[in-house]
Amino acid sequence: MNPDLRRLLFTLVGNSLIAAFLTALGVGAGWAINLLISQCIGLSIFSTCTFAGKRLPAGPRRLAGMVVAVPVGVVIGLALGISLSGVGWVHWPTVAWQAVAIGVTIGVMGSGFFYLRERNLALIAEVQQRENRRLEAEKRSIEAQLKMLQAQIEPHFLFNSLANVSALIAVDTALAARLLDALIRYLRASLSHTRADGGTLNDEVALLSAYLDVLKIRMGERLAYVFDIPPELGALPLPPMILQPLVENAVRHGLEPKVAGGTLRISARREGGRLLIQVADDGLGFDDAPGEGIGLANIRARLAALFGTEGRLSLSSKVGAGVTAIVEIPA
């Protein structure tokens, strides 16, 4: 409900209660006259206070305006009420001034209440705006850290891949060409990710596919990977560079050190209004709690900045059975 309409309804009800209270005490000129006078005074105070509240800036000037608006509203309302009642000023009972005094007192209290309430709401809104600005600044900071992390990852990956291309040219030109083609696809997808503020699950799969193609040529039969992504989930939004650090960790720490290599499986499902993406490997694993490296900490910070408590990253592992990472976001 509109705040002004809500205040108007409260004012009408309050005026009626004041009239009933005064009539019960035997004050005034009867229920009908008391109700008319009470409504005129109350609505006049409401109008003058609303005018002052909307015209004057927040702070001492508005408060002073509200204080002045109350007696002005009383004078206008009393004059209007007596004129409409037909009683006339000459015949206005002296005792009725008690009603005016009570009405003014309650009017001042009501105006003060609404002023303080609106001031409190304004302060809450200001605090919320500051919090939103802080979160936005934090989000920009995390995105900047992401780009720095990506800038650190890509040269290392690029130099290793180019070194492999150089070594393969002399012994297997076809394989060298495949590796160079996969590297070009990865860099093209990576460049699009760097320039985009958002992306989809399909975009991330395209990047990871090119990335794993490069690693597959380097590791040969020691690396196998499977994407299990239902087509209907591909268009769902997914922030860039959420999954790549998980895939890189799985290969670097789980599969590459393992003599026989292993399989990496990236799967996704929708469950209860949430998108769950799983990155699982059957590499070396570990028996203690998963570490908090830069990549994992960055993912958790980004999920928190983008989705609050709705974004989560969980990891589980067992020696010899690999590591499973699950990213959960609203969908």
C-alpha positions as CSV (number, residue, x, y, z in Angstrom):
1,M,0.0,0.0,0.0
2,N,1.2,3.5,-0.7
3,P,2.7,5.1,2.4
4,D,0.6,8.3,2.1
5,L,-2.6,6.3,1.7
6,R,-1.7,4.2,4.7
7,R,-1.1,7.3,6.8
8,L,-4.4,8.8,5.6
9,L,-6.3,5.7,6.7
10,F,-4.6,5.8,10.1
11,T,-5.5,9.5,10.4
12,L,-9.2,8.8,9.6
13,V,-9.4,6.0,12.1
14,G,-7.5,8.0,14.8
15,N,-9.8,11.0,14.3
16,S,-12.9,8.8,14.8
17,L,-11.4,7.3,18.0
18,I,-10.7,10.8,19.3
19,A,-14.3,11.9,18.6
20,A,-15.7,8.8,20.3
21,F,-13.4,9.3,23.3
22,L,-14.4,12.9,23.7
23,T,-18.1,12.1,23.4
24,A,-17.8,9.4,26.0
25,L,-16.2,12.0,28.4
26,G,-19.1,14.4,27.7
27,V,-16.8,16.9,26.0
28,G,-17.8,18.9,22.9
29,A,-21.2,19.3,21.3
30,G,-22.2,15.7,20.6
31,W,-20.9,12.8,18.6
32,A,-21.6,14.2,15.1
33,I,-20.1,17.7,15.9
34,N,-17.1,16.1,17.6
35,L,-16.5,13.7,14.7
36,L,-16.7,16.6,12.2
37,I,-14.4,18.8,14.1
38,S,-12.0,15.9,14.8
39,Q,-11.8,14.9,11.2
40,C,-11.3,18.5,10.0
41,I,-8.5,19.1,12.5
42,G,-6.9,15.7,11.9
43,L,-7.0,15.9,8.1
44,S,-5.7,19.5,8.2
45,I,-2.8,18.4,10.3
46,F,-2.2,15.5,8.0
47,S,-2.3,17.8,4.9
48,T,0.1,20.5,6.3
49,C,2.5,17.9,7.7
50,T,2.5,16.0,4.4
51,F,3.2,19.2,2.5
52,A,6.0,20.2,4.8
53,G,7.5,16.7,4.7
54,K,7.5,16.6,0.9
55,R,8.7,20.2,0.3
56,L,11.5,20.5,2.8
57,P,14.7,18.5,2.8
58,A,15.4,15.9,5.4
59,G,16.9,17.0,8.6
60,P,16.3,19.9,11.0
61,R,14.5,22.0,8.4
62,R,11.9,19.3,7.8
63,L,11.5,18.7,11.6
64,A,10.9,22.5,12.1
65,G,8.5,22.5,9.3
66,M,6.5,19.7,10.8
67,V,6.4,21.5,14.2
68,V,5.0,24.6,12.5
69,A,2.6,22.6,10.3
70,V,0.8,21.2,13.3
71,P,-0.7,24.5,14.8
72,V,-1.3,25.7,11.2
73,G,-3.3,22.6,10.6
74,V,-5.2,23.0,13.8
75,V,-6.2,26.6,13.0
76,I,-7.3,25.6,9.5
77,G,-9.1,22.5,10.6
78,L,-10.9,24.2,13.5
79,A,-12.1,27.1,11.4
80,L,-13.3,24.6,8.7
81,G,-15.0,22.3,11.2
82,I,-16.8,25.1,13.0
83,S,-18.0,26.6,9.7
84,L,-19.2,23.3,8.4
85,S,-20.9,22.4,11.7
86,G,-23.1,25.5,11.7
87,V,-22.5,26.0,15.5
88,G,-20.7,29.2,14.9
89,W,-17.9,30.7,16.9
90,V,-20.2,32.7,19.2
91,H,-22.1,29.6,20.3
92,W,-19.0,27.3,20.4
93,P,-19.0,25.8,23.9
94,T,-16.0,26.8,26.0
95,V,-15.6,23.2,27.1
96,A,-15.0,22.3,23.5
97,W,-11.6,23.8,23.7
98,Q,-10.6,20.8,25.7
99,A,-11.4,18.7,22.7
100,V,-9.1,21.0,20.6
101,A,-6.3,20.6,23.2
102,I,-6.6,16.8,23.2
103,G,-6.8,16.7,19.4
104,V,-3.7,18.9,19.1
105,T,-1.8,16.8,21.6
106,I,-2.6,13.6,19.8
107,G,-2.0,15.2,16.4
108,V,1.5,16.3,17.5
109,M,2.2,12.8,18.8
110,G,0.9,11.2,15.6
111,S,2.9,13.6,13.4
112,G,6.1,12.9,15.5
113,F,5.5,9.2,15.2
114,F,5.2,9.3,11.4
115,Y,8.1,11.6,11.1
116,L,10.4,9.3,13.1
117,R,9.0,6.3,11.3
118,E,9.8,7.8,7.9
119,R,13.2,8.9,9.1
120,N,13.9,5.4,10.2
121,L,12.8,4.0,6.8
122,A,15.0,6.5,5.1
123,L,18.0,5.5,7.2
124,I,17.3,1.8,6.5
125,A,17.2,2.6,2.7
126,E,20.4,4.6,3.0
127,V,22.1,1.7,4.8
128,Q,20.8,-0.7,2.1
129,Q,22.2,1.5,-0.7
130,R,25.6,1.6,1.0
131,E,25.5,-2.2,1.4
132,N,24.6,-2.6,-2.3
133,R,27.5,-0.3,-3.3
134,R,29.9,-2.3,-1.1
135,L,28.7,-5.5,-2.6
136,E,29.1,-4.1,-6.1
137,A,32.6,-2.9,-5.3
138,E,33.5,-6.3,-3.9
139,K,32.1,-7.9,-7.0
140,R,34.2,-5.7,-9.2
141,S,37.3,-6.5,-7.1
142,I,36.7,-10.2,-7.4
143,E,36.2,-9.9,-11.1
144,A,39.5,-8.0,-11.3
145,Q,41.2,-10.8,-9.3
146,L,39.7,-13.3,-11.7
147,K,41.2,-11.6,-14.7
148,M,44.5,-11.4,-12.9
149,L,44.3,-15.1,-12.1
150,Q,43.4,-15.9,-15.7
151,A,46.3,-13.8,-16.9
152,Q,48.6,-15.9,-14.7
153,I,47.1,-19.2,-15.9
154,E,47.0,-18.6,-19.6
155,P,50.7,-17.7,-20.3
156,H,51.8,-20.8,-18.4
157,F,49.4,-23.0,-20.3
158,L,50.2,-21.3,-23.6
159,F,54.0,-21.6,-23.3
160,N,53.8,-25.3,-22.3
161,S,51.5,-26.0,-25.3
162,L,53.7,-24.1,-27.8
163,A,56.7,-25.9,-26.5
164,N,54.8,-29.2,-27.2
165,V,53.9,-27.9,-30.7
166,S,57.6,-27.1,-31.4
167,A,58.7,-30.6,-30.2
168,L,56.0,-32.4,-32.2
169,I,56.7,-30.6,-35.5
170,A,59.9,-32.6,-36.0
171,V,58.4,-36.0,-35.2
172,D,54.7,-35.8,-35.9
173,T,53.5,-32.8,-38.0
174,A,49.9,-34.0,-38.0
175,L,49.7,-34.2,-34.3
176,A,51.4,-30.8,-34.0
177,A,48.8,-29.4,-36.3
178,R,46.0,-30.9,-34.2
179,L,47.5,-29.4,-31.1
180,L,47.9,-26.0,-32.7
181,D,44.3,-26.1,-33.9
182,A,43.0,-27.0,-30.4
183,L,45.2,-24.3,-28.9
184,I,43.7,-21.7,-31.3
185,R,40.1,-22.8,-30.4
186,Y,41.0,-22.5,-26.7
187,L,42.4,-19.0,-27.0
188,R,39.4,-17.9,-29.1
189,A,37.0,-19.2,-26.5
190,S,39.1,-17.8,-23.7
191,L,39.2,-14.3,-25.3
192,S,35.4,-14.3,-25.5
193,H,35.2,-15.2,-21.9
194,T,37.6,-12.5,-20.8
195,R,35.6,-9.8,-22.6
196,A,32.2,-11.0,-21.5
197,D,30.5,-10.1,-18.2
198,G,28.4,-13.3,-18.2
199,G,28.1,-16.5,-20.1
200,T,26.2,-19.8,-20.4
201,L,26.9,-23.4,-19.6
202,N,27.5,-24.0,-23.3
203,D,30.1,-21.3,-23.4
204,E,31.9,-22.9,-20.5
205,V,31.7,-26.3,-22.1
206,A,33.2,-24.9,-25.3
207,L,36.1,-23.5,-23.4
208,L,36.7,-26.6,-21.4
209,S,36.4,-28.8,-24.5
210,A,39.2,-26.9,-26.3
211,Y,41.3,-26.8,-23.1
212,L,41.0,-30.6,-22.6
213,D,41.7,-31.2,-26.3
214,V,45.1,-29.6,-25.8
215,L,45.8,-31.6,-22.6
216,K,44.6,-34.8,-24.4
217,I,47.2,-34.4,-27.1
218,R,49.9,-33.7,-24.5
219,M,48.9,-36.6,-22.2
220,G,47.7,-39.1,-24.8
221,E,45.9,-42.1,-23.6
222,R,46.5,-41.2,-20.0
223,L,43.7,-38.7,-20.2
224,A,40.0,-39.4,-21.0
225,Y,37.2,-36.9,-20.4
226,V,33.4,-37.0,-20.7
227,F,30.8,-34.3,-20.9
228,D,27.4,-35.2,-19.6
229,I,25.4,-32.0,-20.1
230,P,21.7,-32.3,-21.1
231,P,21.0,-30.1,-24.1
232,E,18.2,-28.2,-22.3
233,L,20.7,-27.0,-19.7
234,G,23.2,-25.5,-22.1
235,A,21.5,-22.1,-22.3
236,L,21.4,-21.6,-18.5
237,P,23.6,-18.6,-17.4
238,L,26.9,-19.5,-15.8
239,P,29.6,-17.0,-14.8
240,P,32.8,-17.5,-16.7
241,M,35.9,-19.2,-15.3
242,I,33.9,-21.1,-12.6
243,L,34.7,-24.6,-13.8
244,Q,38.1,-24.2,-15.5
245,P,40.1,-23.9,-12.2
246,L,38.3,-27.1,-11.0
247,V,39.2,-28.9,-14.2
248,E,42.8,-27.7,-14.1
249,N,43.1,-28.8,-10.5
250,A,41.7,-32.3,-11.3
251,V,44.2,-32.8,-14.2
252,R,47.2,-31.2,-12.5
253,H,46.9,-32.7,-9.0
254,G,44.8,-35.9,-9.7
255,L,45.3,-37.3,-13.1
256,E,48.6,-36.1,-14.4
257,P,50.7,-37.4,-11.4
258,K,48.9,-40.8,-11.7
259,V,51.0,-43.2,-13.8
260,A,48.0,-44.7,-15.5
261,G,46.2,-41.4,-15.9
262,G,42.4,-41.5,-15.6
263,T,39.1,-40.1,-16.6
264,L,37.5,-36.6,-15.9
265,R,33.7,-36.3,-16.0
266,I,31.9,-33.0,-16.2
267,S,28.2,-33.4,-15.7
268,A,25.2,-31.1,-14.9
269,R,21.7,-31.5,-13.7
270,R,18.8,-29.4,-12.5
271,E,17.3,-30.1,-9.2
272,G,14.8,-28.1,-7.1
273,G,15.3,-24.9,-9.0
274,R,19.1,-25.2,-8.8
275,L,21.8,-26.0,-11.3
276,L,24.3,-28.6,-10.0
277,I,27.6,-29.0,-12.0
278,Q,29.9,-31.8,-11.0
279,V,33.6,-32.1,-11.9
280,A,34.8,-35.5,-10.9
281,D,38.1,-37.4,-11.5
282,D,39.4,-40.8,-10.6
283,G,42.9,-39.6,-9.9
284,L,45.1,-39.8,-6.8
285,G,42.8,-38.0,-4.5
286,F,43.7,-37.2,-0.9
287,D,42.6,-38.2,2.5
288,D,42.6,-34.9,4.4
289,A,40.2,-31.9,3.9
290,P,40.4,-30.2,0.5
291,G,42.9,-27.3,0.5
292,E,42.0,-23.6,0.0
293,G,44.2,-22.7,-2.9
294,I,43.8,-19.4,-4.8
295,G,41.5,-21.0,-7.4
296,L,39.1,-22.5,-4.9
297,A,39.0,-19.4,-2.8
298,N,38.4,-17.3,-5.8
299,I,35.5,-19.5,-6.9
300,R,33.9,-19.4,-3.5
301,A,34.3,-15.6,-3.3
302,R,32.7,-15.1,-6.7
303,L,29.8,-17.4,-6.0
304,A,29.2,-15.5,-2.7
305,A,29.4,-12.1,-4.5
306,L,27.1,-13.2,-7.3
307,F,24.6,-15.4,-5.5
308,G,25.0,-14.9,-1.8
309,T,24.3,-18.0,0.2
310,E,22.6,-19.5,-2.9
311,G,26.0,-20.2,-4.5
312,R,28.1,-23.0,-3.1
313,L,31.1,-25.1,-3.9
314,S,31.6,-28.4,-2.1
315,L,34.5,-30.9,-2.5
316,S,35.0,-34.5,-1.4
317,S,37.9,-36.9,-1.9
318,K,39.3,-40.2,-1.1
319,V,42.8,-41.5,-1.6
320,G,43.0,-43.4,-4.9
321,A,39.4,-42.6,-5.8
322,G,39.8,-39.0,-7.0
323,V,38.1,-35.7,-6.2
324,T,34.5,-34.6,-6.8
325,A,33.7,-30.9,-6.9
326,I,30.1,-29.7,-7.1
327,V,29.1,-26.2,-7.9
328,E,25.5,-25.2,-7.0
329,I,23.8,-22.0,-8.2
330,P,20.2,-20.9,-8.7
331,A,18.7,-21.8,-12.0
